[in-house]
Amino acid sequence: MGLLQGILGNLSELSSEELQKDYSQYLTNGETITTGFKLVRDILIFTNHRIIFFDKQGATGKKMSVESVYMDSICGVSCETAGFGFDDSEITIHYIKSPYYKASNGSEVSSKKYEFPKKFNIAPLYVELETAAQRNLVRLNG
């Protein structure tokens, strides 16, 4: 990935083998990596159970914050494909942040946006996340 891509906020795809080698200690039992991306120093990993974001901090990047969004909490997904010029692609996920998804007084919903380089085909990732959102909405409202 070029420095310009990193400055613009675009993620570049990494191999599952490389991600498994470097981040397997953060996976739970039965969890497998489906795909992952790098943004300068930060890492975004999609697994069969969650989305994991590794925010490397400080001058050396030794300090790291790890944040997860569980696939069973995703309740909405939107995407925007790349246009002409410097446009990039992006996926925004909306997820239930509160631990009780069926709370009688309402659930807290949050969102995260991820930007991808224009050459990355976001359609399969969008479909995977949208499928999870549909399944979750049926489970929660059924």
Buried (B, 14 or more C-beta within 10 A) or exposed (E): BEEEBBEEBBBBBBEBEEBBEBBEEBBEEEBEBEBBBBBBBBBBBBBEBBBBBBBBEEEEEEEBEEEBBBBBBBBBBBBBBBEEEEEBBBBBBBBBEBEEBEEEEEBEEEBBEBBBBBEBEBEEBBEBBBEBBBEBEEEBEE
